[in-house]
Amino acid sequence: MKAIVYEQTGDPSVLQLVDRPVPEPGPGEVLVRVAVSGVNPTDWKARRLWPIPAGWQIPGQDGAGVIEAVGEGVDQQLIGERVWIWEAAWQRPWGTAAEYTVVPVRQAVSLGSASFDLGACLGIPFLTAHRCLTVGEYMPQKLHAGALSDHTVLVQGGAGAVGNAAIQLARWADACVIATVSSAEKAQLAAAAGASHVINYREQNVVEEVRKIAPDGVHTIVEVAPAVNAAMDAQVLRNGGAVCVYANDGGDEVTIPIRPSMTPNARWQFVLVYTEPKAAKAHAVRDVCAAVVQGAIRVGEEAGLPLHHHSLSAAAAAHQAVENSVVGKVLISTSEQ
């Protein structure tokens, strides 16, 4: 099989297209013929910074394809199932940037009739967004239609992949969603995703605009740039509200205003899918599946998430695009299905 492999950390040039034997699924695993691999920021950060315990690494946490074989203890009836894959390469060498990969069976989830492109976009962005929307003290543990009908959610950076996922999931759950963006073009994307209100933070006062929409404050904030937005976030939270931090855009250190956070009993919650509680992850996978079945998740520019396709041999360009913060979702086509 063809696979992208790197044996040392570094810039995208360390990614090499190689021939590897098709792996055999072990006990509790499935072999998936990958159709599309999704590229996330943690893929390039891992490539630059994370150790490589096996001596080699196929990148790619997310993807979609078809189960072609199963390991011991796995139902044979899963063979032929169209699936989406999450967290393939976390502490494992077998990522999704290859024609085939092996993953634990729970990490290959039925995709139904949804497209492989959509399946490859789910994984890390949607599981991250789900955690941000459910971890607050007054937020539900599970999402479904109506779960957030009396909630207001602020998505900082509504044109990003996680921002887009948060908007789509929150709107599916009937929340009022406010999104911030930095340009008119990104405002169109956030609106296409389903945001109820869009604020251009370069032209408008975010605190004033949010307070017009939600005089009592917002229930939760999905935060991409805490170092920049912390003071603003503290001013728009309602009592018991939560700031859910999933990225460090704008700086690695954040100064949290104590008194403005203490008075409303605010929560500052950091979010990383890979190490979040297993039960929370299981809830997220189930809820994302339900949203897909109900047609609540879409991809493409008309859904606020432009898709950028690359071939397997152009994996380095795909990584570079994500590292350069391209707007939308970068996908690698790994094989035909």
One Martini backbone bead per residue (centre of mass of N, CA, C, O) as a GRO file, in nm:
protein
  337
    1MET     BB    1   0.102   0.032   0.012
    2LYS     BB    2   0.029   0.364   0.042
    3ALA     BB    3   0.230   0.601   0.240
    4ILE     BB    4   0.271   0.832   0.496
    5VAL     BB    5   0.601   0.907   0.629
    6TYR     BB    6   0.777   0.962   0.946
    7GLU     BB    7   1.117   0.959   1.126
    8GLN     BB    8   1.113   1.273   1.176
    9THR     BB    9   1.114   1.573   1.287
   10GLY     BB   10   0.942   1.856   1.118
   11ASP     BB   11   0.884   1.961   0.837
   12PRO     BB   12   0.710   1.863   0.554
   13SER     BB   13   0.971   1.715   0.428
   14VAL     BB   14   0.944   1.445   0.612
   15LEU     BB   15   0.739   1.356   0.416
   16GLN     BB   16   0.680   1.021   0.287
   17LEU     BB   17   0.634   0.821   0.007
   18VAL     BB   18   0.539   0.480   0.059
   19ASP     BB   19   0.588   0.134   0.086
   20ARG     BB   20   0.354  -0.090   0.247
   21PRO     BB   21   0.222  -0.318   0.419
   22VAL     BB   22  -0.064  -0.448   0.489
   23PRO     BB   23  -0.224  -0.452   0.766
   24GLU     BB   24  -0.311  -0.632   1.054
   25PRO     BB   25  -0.562  -0.697   1.250
   26GLY     BB   26  -0.612  -0.701   1.569
   27PRO     BB   27  -0.742  -0.730   1.852
   28GLY     BB   28  -1.017  -0.515   1.821
   29GLU     BB   29  -0.973  -0.463   1.513
   30VAL     BB   30  -0.960  -0.269   1.205
   31LEU     BB   31  -0.961  -0.263   0.854
   32VAL     BB   32  -0.907   0.033   0.654
   33ARG     BB   33  -1.007   0.174   0.364
   34VAL     BB   34  -0.897   0.475   0.268
   35ALA     BB   35  -1.031   0.771   0.119
   36VAL     BB   36  -1.015   0.997   0.357
   37SER     BB   37  -0.808   1.252   0.498
   38GLY     BB   38  -0.774   1.445   0.780
   39VAL     BB   39  -0.649   1.772   0.865
   40ASN     BB   40  -0.482   1.885   1.157
   41PRO     BB   41  -0.302   2.072   1.371
   42THR     BB   42  -0.188   1.818   1.530
   43ASP     BB   43  -0.033   1.699   1.292
   44TRP     BB   44   0.191   1.921   1.269
   45LYS     BB   45   0.273   1.925   1.567
   46ALA     BB   46   0.359   1.632   1.581
   47ARG     BB   47   0.571   1.648   1.351
   48ARG     BB   48   0.748   1.863   1.517
   49LEU     BB   49   0.722   1.752   1.850
   50TRP     BB   50   0.663   1.460   1.872
   51PRO     BB   51   0.728   1.163   1.948
   52ILE     BB   52   0.864   0.837   1.798
   53PRO     BB   53   0.837   0.532   1.923
   54ALA     BB   54   0.843   0.343   1.646
   55GLY     BB   55   1.021   0.530   1.424
   56TRP     BB   56   0.730   0.574   1.296
   57GLN     BB   57   0.478   0.777   1.103
   58ILE     BB   58   0.138   0.802   1.044
   59PRO     BB   59  -0.060   1.041   0.971
   60GLY     BB   60  -0.372   1.095   1.105
   61GLN     BB   61  -0.677   1.097   1.280
   62ASP     BB   62  -0.866   1.133   1.033
   63GLY     BB   63  -1.144   0.959   0.855
   64ALA     BB   64  -1.252   0.759   0.559
   65GLY     BB   65  -1.424   0.435   0.486
   66VAL     BB   66  -1.363   0.076   0.459
   67ILE     BB   67  -1.418  -0.226   0.586
   68GLU     BB   68  -1.202  -0.526   0.519
   69ALA     BB   69  -1.120  -0.615   0.821
   70VAL     BB   70  -1.096  -0.831   1.113
   71GLY     BB   71  -1.039  -0.905   1.428
   72GLU     BB   72  -1.034  -1.046   1.709
   73GLY     BB   73  -1.368  -1.006   1.837
   74VAL     BB   74  -1.495  -0.912   1.564
   75ASP     BB   75  -1.748  -0.848   1.369
   76GLN     BB   76  -1.790  -0.962   1.044
   77GLN     BB   77  -2.030  -0.764   0.957
   78LEU     BB   78  -1.839  -0.505   0.921
   79ILE     BB   79  -1.778  -0.581   0.655
   80GLY     BB   80  -1.832  -0.298   0.438
   81GLU     BB   81  -1.831  -0.062   0.621
   82ARG     BB   82  -1.900   0.266   0.651
   83VAL     BB   83  -1.653   0.500   0.789
   84TRP     BB   84  -1.541   0.684   1.067
   85ILE     BB   85  -1.239   0.835   1.196
   86TRP     BB   86  -1.077   0.850   1.524
   87GLU     BB   87  -0.776   0.881   1.670
   88ALA     BB   88  -0.552   0.702   1.520
   89ALA     BB   89  -0.250   0.856   1.610
   90TRP     BB   90  -0.274   0.815   1.916
   91GLN     BB   91  -0.015   0.642   2.026
   92ARG     BB   92   0.013   0.562   1.712
   93PRO     BB   93   0.134   0.478   1.383
   94TRP     BB   94  -0.172   0.455   1.255
   95GLY     BB   95  -0.281   0.647   1.030
   96THR     BB   96  -0.471   0.803   0.746
   97ALA     BB   97  -0.214   0.855   0.544
   98ALA     BB   98  -0.348   0.600   0.373
   99GLU     BB   99  -0.488   0.326   0.223
  100TYR     BB  100  -0.436   0.198   0.511
  101THR     BB  101  -0.580   0.107   0.836
  102VAL     BB  102  -0.560   0.065   1.197
  103VAL     BB  103  -0.826   0.025   1.444
  104PRO     BB  104  -1.018   0.046   1.683
  105VAL     BB  105  -1.347  -0.024   1.659
  106ARG     BB  106  -1.451   0.242   1.813
  107GLN     BB  107  -1.286   0.425   1.575
  108ALA     BB  108  -1.515   0.295   1.380
  109VAL     BB  109  -1.784   0.468   1.238
  110SER     BB  110  -2.077   0.491   1.121
  111LEU     BB  111  -2.180   0.665   0.806
  112GLY     BB  112  -2.347   0.553   0.600
  113SER     BB  113  -2.442   0.781   0.333
  114ALA     BB  114  -2.229   0.957   0.380
  115SER     BB  115  -1.964   1.120   0.301
  116PHE     BB  116  -1.625   1.104   0.313
  117ASP     BB  117  -1.573   1.400   0.355
  118LEU     BB  118  -1.744   1.426   0.606
  119GLY     BB  119  -1.608   1.205   0.775
  120ALA     BB  120  -1.316   1.353   0.771
  121CYS     BB  121  -1.444   1.613   0.942
  122LEU     BB  122  -1.505   1.519   1.220
  123GLY     BB  123  -1.363   1.421   1.469
  124ILE     BB  124  -1.185   1.651   1.623
  125PRO     BB  125  -1.371   1.899   1.579
  126PHE     BB  126  -1.645   1.771   1.691
  127LEU     BB  127  -1.539   1.665   1.962
  128THR     BB  128  -1.443   1.937   2.065
  129ALA     BB  129  -1.710   2.090   2.043
  130HIS     BB  130  -1.871   1.908   2.229
  131ARG     BB  131  -1.709   1.960   2.483
  132CYS     BB  132  -1.760   2.270   2.490
  133LEU     BB  133  -2.092   2.218   2.504
  134THR     BB  134  -2.072   2.009   2.790
  135VAL     BB  135  -1.868   2.111   3.040
  136GLY     BB  136  -2.042   2.291   3.172
  137GLU     BB  137  -2.230   2.328   3.452
  138TYR     BB  138  -2.500   2.429   3.257
  139MET     BB  139  -2.451   2.188   3.073
  140PRO     BB  140  -2.496   1.932   2.885
  141GLN     BB  141  -2.371   1.606   2.826
  142LYS     BB  142  -2.579   1.605   2.589
  143LEU     BB  143  -2.677   1.602   2.247
  144HIS     BB  144  -2.976   1.749   2.100
  145ALA     BB  145  -3.263   1.828   2.009
  146GLY     BB  146  -3.308   2.099   2.246
  147ALA     BB  147  -3.063   2.104   2.460
  148LEU     BB  148  -3.013   2.445   2.383
  149SER     BB  149  -3.281   2.629   2.384
  150ASP     BB  150  -3.172   2.820   2.654
  151HIS     BB  151  -2.903   2.895   2.496
  152THR     BB  152  -2.589   3.078   2.480
  153VAL     BB  153  -2.336   3.093   2.223
  154LEU     BB  154  -1.984   3.158   2.195
  155VAL     BB  155  -1.786   3.183   1.892
  156GLN     BB  156  -1.451   3.200   1.861
  157GLY     BB  157  -1.401   3.160   1.545
  158GLY     BB  158  -1.637   3.073   1.310
  159ALA     BB  159  -1.430   2.979   1.051
  160GLY     BB  160  -1.335   2.739   1.176
  161ALA     BB  161  -1.349   2.407   1.229
  162VAL     BB  162  -1.449   2.420   1.525
  163GLY     BB  163  -1.640   2.655   1.491
  164ASN     BB  164  -1.822   2.515   1.286
  165ALA     BB  165  -1.897   2.275   1.465
  166ALA     BB  166  -2.023   2.440   1.695
  167ILE     BB  167  -2.244   2.568   1.533
  168GLN     BB  168  -2.384   2.313   1.427
  169LEU     BB  169  -2.438   2.176   1.703
  170ALA     BB  170  -2.586   2.413   1.845
  171ARG     BB  171  -2.815   2.440   1.636
  172TRP     BB  172  -2.921   2.151   1.662
  173ALA     BB  173  -2.970   2.224   1.985
  174ASP     BB  174  -3.104   2.529   1.982
  175ALA     BB  175  -2.915   2.756   1.989
  176CYS     BB  176  -2.778   3.063   2.043
  177VAL     BB  177  -2.547   3.191   1.798
  178ILE     BB  178  -2.233   3.347   1.843
  179ALA     BB  179  -2.002   3.494   1.609
  180THR     BB  180  -1.661   3.545   1.547
  181VAL     BB  181  -1.475   3.764   1.320
  182SER     BB  182  -1.233   3.924   1.068
  183SER     BB  183  -1.446   3.913   0.818
  184ALA     BB  184  -1.670   3.909   0.565
  185GLU     BB  185  -1.606   3.625   0.461
  186LYS     BB  186  -1.628   3.484   0.741
  187ALA     BB  187  -1.918   3.570   0.795
  188GLN     BB  188  -2.042   3.395   0.572
  189LEU     BB  189  -1.951   3.124   0.693
  190ALA     BB  190  -2.091   3.143   0.970
  191ALA     BB  191  -2.374   3.175   0.852
  192ALA     BB  192  -2.375   2.907   0.689
  193ALA     BB  193  -2.348   2.728   0.951
  194GLY     BB  194  -2.579   2.899   1.159
  195ALA     BB  195  -2.547   3.163   1.274
  196SER     BB  196  -2.737   3.404   1.435
  197HIS     BB  197  -2.469   3.576   1.493
  198VAL     BB  198  -2.234   3.826   1.359
  199ILE     BB  199  -1.898   3.937   1.453
  200ASN     BB  200  -1.673   4.193   1.376
  201TYR     BB  201  -1.388   4.257   1.564
  202ARG     BB  202  -1.263   4.490   1.375
  203GLU     BB  203  -1.557   4.674   1.378
  204GLN     BB  204  -1.657   4.566   1.661
  205ASN     BB  205  -1.799   4.548   1.979
  206VAL     BB  206  -1.831   4.262   2.137
  207VAL     BB  207  -1.955   4.324   2.412
  208GLU     BB  208  -2.186   4.501   2.313
  209GLU     BB  209  -2.315   4.296   2.113
  210VAL     BB  210  -2.364   4.065   2.308
  211ARG     BB  211  -2.542   4.227   2.514
  212LYS     BB  212  -2.773   4.275   2.315
  213ILE     BB  213  -2.840   3.967   2.281
  214ALA     BB  214  -2.716   3.898   2.594
  215PRO     BB  215  -2.773   4.053   2.883
  216ASP     BB  216  -2.690   3.793   3.080
  217GLY     BB  217  -2.528   3.630   2.893
  218VAL     BB  218  -2.332   3.350   2.838
  219HIS     BB  219  -2.290   3.007   2.884
  220THR     BB  220  -2.072   2.969   2.644
  221ILE     BB  221  -1.722   2.947   2.530
  222VAL     BB  222  -1.555   2.911   2.223
  223GLU     BB  223  -1.195   2.904   2.247
  224VAL     BB  224  -0.902   3.005   2.042
  225ALA     BB  225  -0.796   3.303   2.197
  226PRO     BB  226  -0.721   3.365   2.516
  227ALA     BB  227  -0.492   3.581   2.523
  228VAL     BB  228  -0.690   3.794   2.377
  229ASN     BB  229  -1.003   3.723   2.514
  230ALA     BB  230  -1.034   3.711   2.827
  231ALA     BB  231  -1.157   3.988   2.906
  232MET     BB  232  -1.402   3.961   2.723
  233ASP     BB  233  -1.520   3.699   2.832
  234ALA     BB  234  -1.573   3.798   3.127
  235GLN     BB  235  -1.798   4.018   3.023
  236VAL     BB  236  -2.012   3.777   2.885
  237LEU     BB  237  -2.074   3.613   3.122
  238ARG     BB  238  -2.266   3.425   3.300
  239ASN     BB  239  -2.379   3.268   3.548
  240GLY     BB  240  -2.186   2.976   3.527
  241GLY     BB  241  -2.000   3.012   3.311
  242ALA     BB  242  -1.793   2.909   3.018
  243VAL     BB  243  -1.452   2.869   2.919
  244CYS     BB  244  -1.348   2.696   2.620
  245VAL     BB  245  -1.022   2.579   2.566
  246TYR     BB  246  -0.861   2.459   2.241
  247ALA     BB  247  -0.646   2.698   2.199
  248ASN     BB  248  -0.339   2.927   2.116
  249ASP     BB  249  -0.416   3.170   1.975
  250GLY     BB  250  -0.199   3.446   2.044
  251GLY     BB  251  -0.078   3.245   2.268
  252ASP     BB  252   0.053   3.055   2.561
  253GLU     BB  253  -0.061   3.283   2.752
  254VAL     BB  254  -0.292   3.355   3.028
  255THR     BB  255  -0.496   3.618   3.163
  256ILE     BB  256  -0.707   3.600   3.438
  257PRO     BB  257  -0.977   3.756   3.556
  258ILE     BB  258  -1.075   3.725   3.871
  259ARG     BB  259  -1.324   3.891   3.960
  260PRO     BB  260  -1.497   3.854   3.692
  261SER     BB  261  -1.496   3.535   3.751
  262MET     BB  262  -1.592   3.505   4.046
  263THR     BB  263  -1.872   3.638   4.062
  264PRO     BB  264  -2.003   3.415   3.840
  265ASN     BB  265  -1.869   3.137   3.865
  266ALA     BB  266  -1.656   3.076   3.666
  267ARG     BB  267  -1.528   2.874   3.392
  268TRP     BB  268  -1.202   2.735   3.308
  269GLN     BB  269  -1.173   2.526   3.022
  270PHE     BB  270  -0.979   2.268   2.911
  271VAL     BB  271  -0.928   2.122   2.570
  272LEU     BB  272  -0.860   1.765   2.493
  273VAL     BB  273  -0.949   1.493   2.336
  274TYR     BB  274  -0.725   1.273   2.398
  275THR     BB  275  -0.768   1.333   2.742
  276GLU     BB  276  -1.045   1.290   2.781
  277PRO     BB  277  -1.299   1.144   2.896
  278LYS     BB  278  -1.441   0.858   2.786
  279ALA     BB  279  -1.740   0.929   2.827
  280ALA     BB  280  -1.735   1.197   2.669
  281LYS     BB  281  -1.647   1.068   2.401
  282ALA     BB  282  -1.886   0.876   2.368
  283HIS     BB  283  -2.100   1.095   2.356
  284ALA     BB  284  -1.986   1.241   2.107
  285VAL     BB  285  -2.003   1.016   1.900
  286ARG     BB  286  -2.307   0.968   1.925
  287ASP     BB  287  -2.402   1.262   1.862
  288VAL     BB  288  -2.269   1.295   1.588
  289CYS     BB  289  -2.417   1.065   1.455
  290ALA     BB  290  -2.701   1.182   1.492
  291ALA     BB  291  -2.649   1.440   1.327
  292VAL     BB  292  -2.591   1.296   1.063
  293VAL     BB  293  -2.858   1.140   1.032
  294GLN     BB  294  -3.026   1.428   1.054
  295GLY     BB  295  -2.861   1.644   0.869
  296ALA     BB  296  -2.681   1.863   1.058
  297ILE     BB  297  -2.423   1.792   0.884
  298ARG     BB  298  -2.195   1.991   0.693
  299VAL     BB  299  -2.010   2.051   0.388
  300GLY     BB  300  -1.867   2.321   0.264
  301GLU     BB  301  -1.927   2.639   0.168
  302GLU     BB  302  -2.243   2.618   0.228
  303ALA     BB  303  -2.134   2.534   0.544
  304GLY     BB  304  -1.858   2.706   0.610
  305LEU     BB  305  -1.654   2.461   0.473
  306PRO     BB  306  -1.405   2.459   0.297
  307LEU     BB  307  -1.254   2.246   0.055
  308HIS     BB  308  -0.918   2.086   0.045
  309HIS     BB  309  -0.766   1.899  -0.202
  310HIS     BB  310  -0.541   1.616  -0.182
  311SER     BB  311  -0.302   1.416  -0.249
  312LEU     BB  312  -0.093   1.190  -0.118
  313SER     BB  313   0.167   1.317  -0.258
  314ALA     BB  314   0.054   1.612  -0.118
  315ALA     BB  315   0.087   1.616   0.199
  316ALA     BB  316   0.277   1.855   0.247
  317ALA     BB  317   0.079   2.070   0.140
  318ALA     BB  318  -0.143   2.010   0.341
  319HIS     BB  319   0.016   2.079   0.596
  320GLN     BB  320   0.093   2.367   0.514
  321ALA     BB  321  -0.194   2.478   0.501
  322VAL     BB  322  -0.257   2.438   0.802
  323GLU     BB  323  -0.009   2.595   0.911
  324ASN     BB  324  -0.131   2.859   0.744
  325SER     BB  325  -0.444   2.883   0.807
  326VAL     BB  326  -0.651   2.777   0.636
  327VAL     BB  327  -0.968   2.812   0.519
  328GLY     BB  328  -1.093   2.524   0.636
  329LYS     BB  329  -1.066   2.191   0.491
  330VAL     BB  330  -0.820   1.944   0.485
  331LEU     BB  331  -0.774   1.694   0.228
  332ILE     BB  332  -0.692   1.342   0.166
  333SER     BB  333  -0.663   1.143  -0.107
  334THR     BB  334  -0.604   0.784  -0.088
  335SER     BB  335  -0.864   0.653  -0.237
  336GLU     BB  336  -1.085   0.459  -0.408
  337GLN     BB  337  -1.465   0.396  -0.356
   0.00000   0.00000   0.00000
